[in-house]
Amino acid sequence: MSNSEYRQLTVTDVDEAAQVVAQAYVDDPLISYMLPFKSTRVITTYKFMRAYGEININNNRGFGVGAPLQGVAFWEFPDQESMSINVRTLGKFLPLLFTMYPIGFFRAKAIIDRIDQLHEKHVREPHFYLDNLAVLPSARGRGLSSKLIRPFLGMADERGVITFTDTVTPSNVSLYEHFGFECVETSPVEGTGVTVYALLRRPR
């Protein structure tokens, strides 16, 4: 699946995609809470996204813009089954055991659980889900987010299904509202200083 706006990522893009996401999320509130030491945050996020991104890409959920890659999105389609994880893929998460990620995951578990809870609460029918959107800081303001969002909203409109996403970055709310999403719930996670925003877009 590709067009002039974006392309579907392949396994050869895994490393580059992980680098884009790691750099884009360096100041993300969830990642910052999970990994409070900024000096190691990028490399730890990269190691996680190297494995998580490969799973998404192998399940046809990874899309990108730019050459070299400047923006990445992981989209879940309404007719896709749960992502398949094999032993080989699980092995790619092993390097995380030697980082702060395991501690960070449990530190941020309440936030991660809240994200999952809001998703399940607001969307029960088949839908498009924007799981991750990342654009390099140096490439922002060039319309790359639009290239990774609008084509999929068009697909959702054609199919007559809703689209859901979430964010923990307050400034992202207005970005998604620009694309027709409505913030259906604002949910502060007690004791973390992080708020989860659930956003829903109905088909047009």
Secondary structure as UniProt FT lines:
FT   STRAND          7..8
FT   HELIX           11..13
FT   HELIX           14..24
FT   TURN            25..27
FT   HELIX           29..34
FT   HELIX           38..58
FT   TURN            59..60
FT   STRAND          62..65
FT   TURN            66..69
FT   STRAND          71..76
FT   TURN            78..79
FT   HELIX           87..91
FT   TURN            92..93
FT   HELIX           94..98
FT   HELIX           101..107
FT   HELIX           109..122
FT   STRAND          128..135
FT   HELIX           137..139
FT   TURN            140..141
FT   HELIX           144..159
FT   STRAND          163..167
FT   HELIX           170..178
FT   TURN            179..180
FT   STRAND          182..189
FT   TURN            190..193
FT   STRAND          194..201
//
